[in-house]
C-alpha cells in the first residue's frame, strides 16, 4: 500500500480520498525542516501547500519518494531541479483555485480604483472625508494582462463583463487563443504604454523576477494602477514605492510580496496601496477543490501510474495509463538492451513509432526508452530524471512517428548513435502485452526479454553453435531458448540465448574468445 504524508494544513477531504482509494496517509501539518527530514524516507508521496519547503536536503532523505503534490498553483517552494534529478514527479493543481484567484484580482482592482480600504478606515474613524476619495471608473479602461493562462483568461472574461478593453502580453499565447479570448495580443512595451490597469498572472521565474522595475514603470501610462495576485518578487517593491511617490503609479493592490509572511514592507502604511495577506486562494470552495484534486492526482499516480498536472513529466490520463503500460515496458526494455550492449559514449537517440503505437501518447514512451538506455550507467535514472540526465550528457533526443503500414501492427524502433557506431533495436507486443525483440541492427530475430540473456554477434560460419553447446555443458549452464538471425549466408549473424541462471564472468570471457565471436554481452531485464 502506498504511503502519503500531508505536511501542510489542507481540507480533511484529502485524507478521506486517500483512504477511500487505498492509500495510507498521515496528516502532520506544521513539521519543522528537521522533523520532515527525519520521517520523509518512509513515504511514497508528499502533499503540501505553501508552508513546506521541499529542498534538496529534504529530497536527500526521501529515498522512497515518488511524487510531491502541491495543493495550489505555485511551486516555488519545491526545488523542481533537485526533485527531477531524484526522479520525483512534481504536480500542482492549476485549476482548483483559478476562479477564486481571478475574483480576488478583480476585487483588488475595484478596491484600488475606488480607494475602498482607505475610505473604509476613514469612515470607521468618523471623519466622513467624502471629497478625499475620488476614484476612477473601470468602464472603458484598458486592462493589461501580464500572462493570459488559466487565471488570466478568467480575469479577461470578468473584465470584459465590466466593459473594459483587454490587451495581453503572453509569449505562449497564439493568435487563435487571443481571438478566442477576445483580447488583443501586444508586446510588453505596448502593454506598458497603453494600460490603465495592469494585472499580473505569471509565475515567478528568473525571467519574470523584478519584471516590473524602475525601467518598466517609466514606460507606463501616467496614473496606471497595478494589481498583483500572482507571486511576490515579480514587482520590484522599492521601485514601485518610488513610482507611487512620483505619481507615475496612482495605486497598487497587492496580495503577494517578495518576502512572506510580510510583517514589514516598504509599501505598507500607504493609502494608495491595498494589501491583503496572500488571500487569492482563500475561499472555502477553492481549498476544498485543491485538496480533492491533489489527493486524486497523487492517488492515481501511485496506484495506476496516471500523471496529471505534472511539471516535470508528460501527462498520462487514468484511461491511458493501463493502455500505455505494456508499451512503456517495451520501450524501457528496448532502451535497456541498447544501453547494456553500448560500450562507448552516446551522442544521439532516435525513437521511432509505427502502427498502432504511433497514434498513442508517445511522450511517456520516449522517456521510458531514455531511462532504459541510461539505467545501466546509473541506478538513479528513472522516467522523470532521464531526459535531464540525457541533456546534461549532451545526448540529442529525436522522436519520429510513421504513418505507414509495416510488418507489425505496432512497432517501436530505438537507434543509438555512439562515438563508434550506430545500432538499432526494434520490438513489438505479442498478444497485446508481451514485449518481444524483432530486429537488431537490421537483422530479424524474434526473442522475449528475460532475466538472464546472452547477446552474441558473430560471423555466420559453421561451428559456433557447437562450440557454445560444449562450453555451456562444461560449465553446467542450461539453455532455456536460443534465437538466431543473420543478414545473409556467411554474413553477419546474431544470437540471443536465454539461460536458466546467471552466467559467470569466466564463462563470458571464454565465449568472447571463440574464433567466430565479434561481441558477447550479458543482458538482463
C-alpha positions as CSV (number, residue, x, y, z in Angstrom):
1,X,0.0,0.0,0.0
2,X,1.5,3.4,-1.0
3,X,2.0,5.8,1.9
4,X,1.5,9.6,1.7
5,X,2.4,12.4,4.1
6,X,0.4,15.6,4.3
7,X,2.7,18.2,5.9
8,X,0.6,21.3,5.5
9,X,-3.0,22.3,6.5
10,X,-5.4,21.3,3.8
11,X,-9.0,20.2,3.8
12,X,-9.7,16.9,5.6
13,X,-11.4,15.7,2.4
14,X,-7.9,15.0,1.0
15,X,-7.3,12.5,3.9
16,X,-10.7,10.8,3.1
17,X,-9.9,10.5,-0.6
18,X,-6.5,8.9,0.0
19,X,-8.1,6.4,2.4
20,X,-11.0,5.7,0.1
21,X,-8.5,4.9,-2.7
22,X,-6.5,2.5,-0.5
23,X,-3.6,4.8,0.1
24,X,-2.2,5.0,3.7
25,X,-2.0,8.7,4.8
26,X,-0.5,10.6,7.7
27,X,-1.7,14.1,8.4
28,X,1.1,16.1,10.1
29,X,1.0,19.8,9.4
30,X,3.5,22.1,10.9
31,X,6.6,19.9,10.8
32,X,9.9,21.6,11.1
33,X,12.5,21.0,8.4
34,X,14.4,18.7,10.6
35,X,11.3,16.8,11.6
36,X,10.3,16.4,7.9
37,X,13.8,15.1,7.0
38,X,13.6,12.6,9.8
39,X,10.4,10.9,8.6
40,X,10.2,11.6,4.8
41,X,12.1,8.5,3.9
42,X,9.0,6.4,4.9
43,X,6.7,7.9,2.3
44,X,5.9,7.4,-1.3
45,X,4.1,10.8,-1.7
46,X,4.2,14.2,-0.1
47,X,1.2,16.5,-0.2
48,X,1.9,20.2,0.6
49,X,0.6,23.7,0.3
50,X,3.0,26.7,0.5
51,X,4.4,26.3,4.0
52,X,6.5,23.1,3.5
53,X,9.8,23.7,1.6
54,X,10.9,20.8,-0.5
55,X,14.6,21.5,-0.6
56,X,17.5,19.3,-1.9
57,X,18.3,18.5,1.7
58,X,14.7,17.1,2.2
59,X,14.9,15.2,-1.0
60,X,18.2,13.6,0.0
61,X,16.4,12.0,2.9
62,X,13.4,10.9,0.7
63,X,14.6,7.6,-0.6
64,X,11.2,6.2,-1.3
65,X,9.5,9.4,-2.5
66,X,7.9,9.2,-5.9
67,X,5.6,12.3,-6.1
68,X,5.2,15.7,-4.5
69,X,1.7,17.2,-4.9
70,X,1.1,20.9,-4.3
71,X,-2.4,21.8,-3.4
72,X,-2.4,25.0,-5.4
73,X,-0.7,26.6,-8.4
74,X,2.7,28.0,-7.3
75,X,5.5,25.5,-6.7
76,X,8.3,27.9,-5.9
77,X,8.6,26.2,-2.5
78,X,9.7,23.0,-4.4
79,X,13.2,22.6,-5.8
80,X,12.0,21.2,-9.1
81,X,15.5,20.6,-10.5
82,X,16.5,18.6,-7.4
83,X,13.2,16.7,-7.5
84,X,13.6,15.8,-11.2
85,X,17.2,14.7,-10.6
86,X,15.9,12.4,-7.8
87,X,13.2,11.1,-10.1
88,X,10.3,12.6,-8.1
89,X,7.3,13.8,-10.0
90,X,6.1,17.3,-9.1
91,X,2.4,18.0,-9.5
92,X,0.2,21.1,-8.8
93,X,-3.5,21.8,-9.1
94,X,-3.7,24.7,-11.5
95,X,-7.4,24.8,-11.9
96,X,-8.7,24.3,-8.3
97,X,-8.4,27.9,-7.2
98,X,-8.4,29.7,-10.6
99,X,-11.8,31.3,-10.2
100,X,-11.2,32.3,-6.6
101,X,-7.8,33.9,-7.5
102,X,-9.3,35.7,-10.6
103,X,-12.2,37.0,-8.5
104,X,-9.7,38.3,-5.9
105,X,-7.8,40.1,-8.6
106,X,-11.0,41.8,-9.9
107,X,-11.9,42.7,-6.3
108,X,-8.5,44.2,-5.7
109,X,-8.7,46.2,-8.9
110,X,-12.1,47.6,-7.8
111,X,-10.8,48.4,-4.3
112,X,-7.8,50.2,-5.8
113,X,-9.8,52.1,-8.3
114,X,-12.2,53.4,-5.6
115,X,-9.8,53.5,-2.7
116,X,-12.2,51.4,-0.7
117,X,-9.9,50.3,2.1
118,X,-8.7,53.8,2.9
119,X,-12.2,55.2,2.7
120,X,-13.5,52.4,4.9
121,X,-10.8,53.1,7.6
122,X,-11.6,56.9,7.4
123,X,-15.3,56.4,7.7
124,X,-14.9,54.0,10.7
125,X,-12.8,56.7,12.3
126,X,-15.8,59.1,12.0
127,X,-14.1,61.5,9.5
128,X,-16.5,61.4,6.6
129,X,-13.9,62.6,4.1
130,X,-16.1,62.3,1.0
131,X,-14.1,64.7,-1.2
132,X,-10.8,63.0,-0.3
133,X,-11.5,59.7,-2.0
134,X,-12.0,60.5,-5.7
135,X,-11.8,57.2,-7.7
136,X,-11.9,56.2,-11.3
137,X,-14.3,54.0,-13.3
138,X,-13.4,50.7,-14.8
139,X,-15.8,51.2,-17.7
140,X,-13.9,51.8,-20.9
141,X,-10.5,51.5,-19.4
142,X,-7.7,49.4,-20.8
143,X,-6.7,46.4,-18.7
144,X,-3.3,44.9,-19.5
145,X,-2.8,41.2,-18.6
146,X,0.8,40.1,-17.9
147,X,0.1,36.4,-18.6
148,X,-3.0,35.0,-20.2
149,X,-3.1,31.5,-18.9
150,X,-5.9,29.9,-16.9
151,X,-6.4,32.7,-14.3
152,X,-5.5,35.5,-16.7
153,X,-8.2,34.3,-19.1
154,X,-10.8,34.3,-16.4
155,X,-9.8,37.8,-15.4
156,X,-10.1,38.9,-19.0
157,X,-13.6,37.4,-19.2
158,X,-14.7,39.2,-16.0
159,X,-13.1,42.5,-17.1
160,X,-14.9,42.3,-20.4
161,X,-18.2,41.9,-18.5
162,X,-17.3,45.2,-16.9
163,X,-16.9,46.7,-20.4
164,X,-13.1,47.1,-20.1
165,X,-10.9,46.7,-23.1
166,X,-8.3,43.9,-22.6
167,X,-4.8,43.7,-24.0
168,X,-2.4,40.9,-23.1
169,X,1.3,40.1,-23.2
170,X,2.0,36.3,-23.1
171,X,4.8,34.8,-25.3
172,X,2.9,31.5,-25.3
173,X,-0.4,32.8,-26.5
174,X,-1.3,32.0,-30.1
175,X,-3.3,34.4,-32.3
176,X,-6.1,31.9,-32.3
177,X,-6.2,31.8,-28.5
178,X,-6.2,35.6,-28.3
179,X,-9.1,35.7,-30.7
180,X,-11.0,33.1,-28.7
181,X,-10.5,35.1,-25.5
182,X,-11.4,38.4,-27.3
183,X,-8.2,40.1,-26.2
184,X,-5.5,41.9,-28.2
185,X,-2.0,40.5,-28.3
186,X,0.7,43.1,-27.7
187,X,4.3,43.2,-26.8
188,X,5.4,44.2,-23.3
189,X,6.3,47.8,-24.1
190,X,3.0,48.4,-25.8
191,X,1.1,47.0,-22.8
192,X,3.0,49.3,-20.5
193,X,2.2,52.3,-22.7
194,X,-1.5,51.7,-23.2
195,X,-2.8,50.0,-20.0
196,X,-4.8,51.9,-17.4
197,X,-4.7,48.9,-15.1
198,X,-2.1,46.1,-15.2
199,X,-2.8,42.7,-13.6
200,X,-0.1,40.1,-13.2
201,X,-0.8,36.4,-13.8
202,X,2.6,34.8,-14.4
203,X,4.7,32.5,-12.3
204,X,7.9,33.8,-10.6
205,X,10.9,32.7,-12.7
206,X,14.3,34.0,-13.5
207,X,12.7,35.7,-16.5
208,X,9.8,37.4,-14.5
209,X,11.7,38.3,-11.3
210,X,11.5,42.1,-11.0
211,X,9.8,42.3,-14.3
212,X,8.0,45.5,-13.1
213,X,11.1,47.5,-12.2
214,X,12.0,51.2,-12.5
215,X,12.6,51.0,-16.2
216,X,9.2,49.3,-16.7
217,X,7.4,52.0,-14.6
218,X,9.0,54.7,-16.7
219,X,7.4,53.2,-19.8
220,X,3.9,53.1,-18.3
221,X,1.0,55.4,-18.7
222,X,0.7,58.3,-16.2
223,X,-1.7,57.2,-13.4
224,X,-1.6,53.5,-14.1
225,X,-2.8,51.1,-11.4
226,X,-1.0,47.8,-10.6
227,X,-2.6,44.6,-9.3
228,X,-0.6,41.5,-8.3
229,X,-2.3,38.4,-7.0
230,X,0.2,36.0,-8.6
231,X,3.6,35.9,-6.9
232,X,5.8,38.3,-4.9
233,X,9.1,39.2,-6.5
234,X,7.7,39.9,-9.9
235,X,7.4,43.6,-8.8
236,X,10.5,45.5,-7.6
237,X,8.8,46.8,-4.4
238,X,11.3,49.7,-3.9
239,X,10.8,50.8,-7.5
240,X,7.0,50.7,-7.1
241,X,7.3,52.8,-4.0
242,X,9.3,55.4,-5.9
243,X,6.8,55.3,-8.8
244,X,3.9,55.9,-6.3
245,X,5.7,58.8,-4.7
246,X,6.3,60.3,-8.1
247,X,2.6,59.9,-9.1
248,X,3.5,57.8,-12.1
249,X,1.6,54.9,-10.5
250,X,-1.7,56.1,-9.0
251,X,-2.3,53.0,-6.9
252,X,-1.4,49.4,-6.3
253,X,-3.3,46.3,-5.0
254,X,-1.0,43.6,-3.8
255,X,-1.9,40.1,-2.4
256,X,1.7,38.8,-2.6
257,X,5.1,40.1,-1.5
258,X,8.7,39.3,-2.1
259,X,9.1,38.2,1.5
260,X,6.2,36.3,3.1
261,X,4.8,36.4,5.7
262,X,5.1,40.1,5.1
263,X,5.2,41.7,8.6
264,X,7.2,44.7,7.3
265,X,7.3,46.1,3.8
266,X,8.3,49.4,2.1
267,X,4.8,49.6,0.7
268,X,2.9,49.3,4.0
269,X,1.1,52.2,5.6
270,X,0.2,53.9,2.3
271,X,-3.4,54.9,1.4
272,X,-2.6,54.3,-2.3
273,X,-1.7,50.6,-1.7
274,X,-4.3,47.9,-1.0
275,X,-2.7,44.9,0.7
276,X,-4.0,41.5,1.6
277,X,-2.1,38.6,3.1
278,X,-2.0,36.2,0.2
279,X,-5.7,35.5,0.1
280,X,-6.0,34.7,-3.6
281,X,-6.9,31.1,-3.0
282,X,-8.6,31.6,0.4
283,X,-12.2,30.6,-0.2
284,X,-13.9,27.5,1.2
285,X,-14.6,26.4,-2.3
286,X,-11.0,26.7,-3.5
287,X,-9.5,25.0,-0.5
288,X,-11.9,22.1,-0.9
289,X,-11.2,21.9,-4.7
290,X,-7.4,21.9,-4.5
291,X,-7.4,19.3,-1.6
292,X,-9.6,17.0,-3.7
293,X,-7.6,17.5,-6.8
294,X,-4.2,16.9,-5.2
295,X,-5.4,13.7,-3.4
296,X,-7.0,12.3,-6.6
297,X,-3.9,13.1,-8.7
298,X,-1.4,11.6,-6.3
299,X,-3.6,8.5,-5.6
300,X,-4.0,7.9,-9.4
301,X,-0.3,8.2,-9.9
302,X,0.7,5.9,-7.0
303,X,-1.9,3.3,-7.8
304,X,-2.2,3.3,-11.6
305,X,0.7,5.4,-13.0
306,X,-1.6,8.1,-14.3
307,X,0.1,11.5,-14.4
308,X,-2.0,14.7,-14.2
309,X,-0.7,18.3,-14.0
310,X,2.9,17.2,-13.6
311,X,5.5,19.9,-14.1
312,X,8.4,17.6,-14.9
313,X,6.8,14.7,-16.7
314,X,4.3,14.2,-19.6
315,X,0.7,13.7,-18.6
316,X,-0.8,10.3,-18.8
317,X,-4.6,10.1,-18.2
318,X,-6.1,7.4,-15.9
319,X,-7.7,5.9,-19.0
320,X,-4.4,5.9,-21.0
321,X,-2.2,4.5,-18.2
322,X,-3.3,0.8,-18.5
323,X,-3.2,1.1,-22.3
324,X,0.3,2.6,-22.3
325,X,1.7,0.3,-19.6
326,X,2.8,-2.6,-21.9
327,X,4.2,-0.1,-24.5
328,X,6.2,1.7,-21.7
329,X,7.6,-1.7,-20.7
330,X,8.6,-2.5,-24.3
331,X,10.2,1.0,-24.7
332,X,12.1,0.7,-21.5
333,X,13.3,-2.9,-22.3
334,X,14.4,-1.9,-25.8
335,X,16.3,1.0,-24.2
336,X,17.8,-1.3,-21.6
337,X,19.0,-3.7,-24.3
338,X,20.6,-0.9,-26.2
339,X,22.2,0.6,-23.1
340,X,23.7,-2.7,-22.0
341,X,25.3,-3.5,-25.3
342,X,26.7,0.0,-25.8
343,X,30.3,0.4,-24.7
344,X,31.1,4.0,-25.9
345,X,29.7,7.5,-25.3
346,X,26.2,8.0,-26.7
347,X,25.6,11.0,-29.0
348,X,22.0,10.6,-30.1
349,X,18.9,8.5,-29.5
350,X,16.2,8.2,-32.1
351,X,12.9,6.7,-31.0
352,X,10.5,5.7,-33.8
353,X,6.9,4.7,-33.6
354,X,5.0,2.8,-36.2
355,X,1.5,1.4,-36.4
356,X,-1.0,1.5,-33.5
357,X,1.5,2.9,-31.0
358,X,2.1,5.9,-33.2
359,X,-1.5,7.0,-32.5
360,X,-1.0,7.0,-28.7
361,X,0.5,9.5,-26.3
362,X,4.2,8.7,-27.0
363,X,5.9,11.2,-24.8
364,X,6.0,8.9,-21.8
365,X,7.3,6.1,-24.1
366,X,10.2,8.3,-25.2
367,X,11.1,9.0,-21.5
368,X,10.8,5.2,-20.8
369,X,13.2,4.5,-23.6
370,X,15.7,7.1,-22.5
371,X,15.5,5.7,-18.9
372,X,16.2,2.2,-20.2
373,X,19.2,3.3,-22.2
374,X,20.7,5.2,-19.2
375,X,19.8,2.8,-16.5
376,X,23.0,0.6,-17.0
377,X,25.1,3.7,-16.3
378,X,23.3,5.0,-13.2
379,X,20.8,3.4,-10.8
380,X,19.4,6.8,-10.1
381,X,17.8,7.1,-13.5
382,X,14.0,6.8,-13.9
383,X,11.5,8.2,-16.3
384,X,11.4,11.6,-14.6
385,X,15.1,12.2,-14.4
386,X,16.2,10.5,-17.6
387,X,15.6,13.5,-20.0
388,X,17.5,15.8,-17.7
389,X,20.4,13.4,-17.4
390,X,20.5,12.9,-21.2
391,X,20.6,16.6,-21.7
392,X,23.4,17.0,-19.2
393,X,25.4,14.4,-21.0
394,X,24.8,16.2,-24.3
395,X,22.7,13.4,-25.8
396,X,20.4,14.5,-28.6
397,X,16.9,13.0,-28.5
398,X,14.7,12.7,-31.6
399,X,11.2,11.2,-31.9
400,X,9.7,10.1,-35.1
401,X,6.1,8.8,-35.9
402,X,5.4,6.9,-39.1
403,X,2.0,6.8,-40.7
404,X,2.7,3.8,-42.9
405,X,1.9,0.1,-43.0
406,X,4.5,-2.3,-41.7
407,X,5.2,-5.9,-40.9
408,X,3.7,-5.5,-37.4
409,X,0.6,-3.9,-36.1
410,X,2.7,-1.9,-33.7
411,X,6.5,-1.3,-33.6
412,X,9.0,0.7,-31.6
413,X,12.5,1.2,-33.0
414,X,15.3,2.6,-31.0
415,X,18.5,3.8,-32.7
416,X,21.6,4.6,-30.7
417,X,24.3,6.7,-32.3
418,X,27.6,6.4,-30.3
419,X,31.1,7.5,-30.9
420,X,32.0,4.4,-32.8
421,X,28.8,3.0,-34.4
422,X,25.0,3.3,-35.0
423,X,22.9,0.4,-33.7
424,X,19.2,-0.1,-33.8
425,X,16.8,-2.5,-32.0
426,X,13.1,-2.9,-32.6
427,X,10.3,-4.5,-30.7
428,X,6.6,-5.2,-30.7
429,X,3.9,-6.6,-28.5
430,X,2.7,-10.2,-28.9
431,X,-0.8,-10.9,-27.7
432,X,-1.2,-7.2,-26.9
433,X,1.0,-7.1,-23.8
434,X,4.1,-9.4,-24.3
435,X,7.2,-7.4,-25.4
436,X,9.4,-9.1,-28.0
437,X,12.6,-8.1,-29.8
438,X,12.1,-8.5,-33.5
439,X,15.1,-6.8,-35.1
440,X,18.6,-6.0,-34.1
441,X,20.9,-3.9,-36.4
442,X,18.6,-4.7,-39.3
443,X,18.7,-8.5,-38.6
444,X,15.3,-10.1,-38.0
445,X,15.1,-12.1,-34.8
446,X,12.2,-13.0,-32.5
447,X,13.0,-13.3,-28.8
448,X,11.4,-12.4,-25.5
449,X,13.1,-10.3,-22.8
450,X,14.2,-12.4,-19.9
451,X,16.3,-12.1,-16.7
452,X,19.4,-13.9,-18.0
453,X,20.3,-13.5,-21.6
454,X,23.5,-13.7,-23.7
455,X,23.8,-11.5,-26.8
456,X,26.3,-12.6,-29.4
457,X,27.4,-11.0,-32.7
458,X,29.4,-13.3,-34.9
459,X,30.3,-14.4,-38.4
460,X,27.8,-16.8,-39.9
461,X,30.1,-19.8,-40.3
462,X,29.7,-23.5,-39.1
463,X,30.9,-24.4,-35.7
464,X,29.7,-21.6,-33.4
465,X,26.6,-23.3,-32.0
466,X,28.6,-26.5,-31.4
467,X,31.3,-24.6,-29.5
468,X,28.7,-22.8,-27.4
469,X,26.9,-26.1,-26.6
470,X,30.1,-27.7,-25.5
471,X,31.2,-24.7,-23.4
472,X,27.8,-24.4,-21.7
473,X,27.8,-28.2,-21.0
474,X,31.3,-28.0,-19.4
475,X,30.2,-25.2,-17.1
476,X,26.7,-26.5,-16.3
477,X,24.9,-23.7,-17.9
478,X,21.4,-24.7,-19.2
479,X,19.9,-23.0,-22.3
480,X,16.2,-22.1,-22.0
481,X,15.8,-20.8,-25.5
482,X,18.0,-20.0,-28.5
483,X,17.2,-17.3,-31.1
484,X,19.2,-16.7,-34.3
485,X,19.3,-14.2,-37.1
486,X,21.7,-13.2,-39.9
487,X,22.0,-10.7,-42.8
488,X,22.8,-13.4,-45.4
489,X,24.5,-16.8,-45.6
490,X,28.1,-16.3,-44.4
491,X,27.5,-12.7,-43.4
492,X,26.9,-11.1,-40.0
493,X,24.8,-13.0,-37.5
494,X,23.4,-12.6,-34.0
495,X,22.3,-14.9,-31.3
496,X,20.1,-14.2,-28.3
497,X,20.4,-17.0,-25.8
498,X,18.1,-17.3,-22.8
499,X,19.7,-19.0,-19.8
500,X,18.2,-20.6,-16.7
501,X,20.8,-19.0,-14.5
502,X,23.3,-16.1,-14.5
503,X,26.5,-16.7,-16.4
504,X,29.8,-16.1,-14.7
505,X,32.5,-13.6,-15.9
506,X,34.8,-16.6,-16.7
507,X,32.3,-18.2,-19.0
508,X,31.6,-14.9,-20.7
509,X,35.3,-14.4,-21.3
510,X,35.6,-17.9,-22.9
511,X,32.6,-17.1,-25.2
512,X,34.2,-13.8,-26.2
513,X,37.4,-15.7,-27.1
514,X,35.7,-18.1,-29.5
515,X,37.0,-17.6,-33.1
516,X,33.8,-16.6,-34.8
517,X,32.5,-14.2,-32.0
518,X,32.7,-10.5,-32.5
519,X,31.0,-9.4,-29.3
520,X,29.4,-11.2,-26.4
521,X,27.4,-9.4,-23.7
522,X,25.3,-10.4,-20.8
523,X,21.9,-8.6,-20.8
524,X,19.1,-8.9,-18.3
525,X,15.7,-7.2,-17.9
